Amino acid sequence: MNTPATPSRKPLRVALLGCGTVGSQVARILLEDAENLGRRAGAPLELVGVAVRTLDARRDVDLPAGLLTLDADKLVEDADIVIELMGGIEPAKSLILRAIEHGATVVSGNKALFAQDGPALYEQADAAGVQLSYEAAVAGAIPILRPIRDSLSGDRITRVLGIVNGTTNYILDQMDSTGASFADAVKAAQDLGYAEADPTADVEGHDAAAKAAILASLSFHTRFALENVHCEGITAVTADDIAAAAEDGYVIKLLAIAEILTDDAGAAGIGVRVHPTLLPRTHPLAAVHGAFNAVFIEAENAGELMFYGQGAGGTPTASAVLGDVISAARRMVLGGPGRTETTTGHVPPLSIDTVRTSYCIGLEVADQPGVLARIAQIFAENGVSIETMRQRIHQGGPDGGTTAELRIVTHRAPEASLAATVAQVAALDVITAVSSVLRVEGI
């Protein structure tokens, strides 16, 4: 049976920075469900103000006018818990640092800020003994950061693969399920509110890269920044790529991948990358449709784990924010130091050239004797083994003859060897075009 918060317990003053899609839902829940939240926290949670840029802007939720303020600086100085949902680097970073300086616990959903300046924020929070939480920065409603930080802290994570951007997953899923072109799928995502009017951050992979840096930092107890992430978007993925993948039993997903690697000297490091990837349709991540997110973890003792759920939206992301708020509030009520991250050393980031992966290469070639032998020789010279090769003949080539379409899937090999192989094959006089080059996982 739930018992009410101790009546004599002093309320914890909560300041909210930002009142957009997520912030408005956080404010609504704090007001509408105050009694239940107070019971779970062990003390009443009092929303004392919401910092906004414009007082009279239209908002998703009607809030008491007295809560809205333009003075974010004053608001954070008087709060016990500061929730930062403004987005961007500044003024969010300065306000978080000011909140920490005044001893406030901070909860944020700002993936761009934590990917770029997380280490500096962690150090300040550690020095001040306050808690810094950011579950909502990755995968929306999915509880993933705390399970990695806490539940798996006694294990050794070896690899993380994630669909962490709902917009790109929706676009690729539309192309796969309906045959839509990239442009039409983007338009559909915009019409549904999944994609911004300018979808660059999503389709170029920048949003996923920021989340990859955060996942890598927690999974491997080392601080990684955005510049440590190799990033490629989905703008070059065509309807033909999607159709060819489906014919071969694959689906294309934009994956964020972080994994333990060894360099040429045998030293351990971490590779962090974001790029469109072919997955067998039997892989659990292949079944993630629409704007949903999922994170697949491989650990030495726990084995394979997958976390799945809504990766965006006001109320789902508000759920993650308030989970952090309740956790932090209980710590404040019970006493004890704040929790930020669990860095224990430094494992260096390794470049994309060190990654061992597989390629699926689409080639348009002249249909004549000896072509396959010349291609195979280049693969052999670079130490790249061919797993499968499929050939399709097309009539009506440039000279009125026939051409062939080749799709080659390689065994795993160093990225540098695979890239060199593709470059040398592309230079052959019998190659009409390299129609696609996609990495393959899960085989």
PEMOJO-V905456 format. One record per helix or strand. SS is the DSSP state (H for helix, E for strand). FROM is the first residue (numbers start at 1). LEN is the number of residues. If there is no record, write none. Layout:
BEGIN
ss;from;len
SS;FROM;LEN
SS;FROM;LEN
END
This chain:
BEGIN
ss;from;len
E;12;6
H;21;12
H;34;8
E;45;7
H;65;3
E;68;2
H;72;6
E;81;4
H;92;10
E;105;4
H;111;18
E;132;2
H;135;3
H;145;7
E;157;7
H;166;13
H;182;10
H;200;4
H;206;14
H;226;3
E;230;2
H;239;9
E;250;13
E;268;13
H;284;4
E;292;8
E;303;8
H;314;21
E;349;2
H;352;3
E;356;11
H;371;11
E;386;10
E;402;9
E;413;2
H;415;12
E;431;11
END
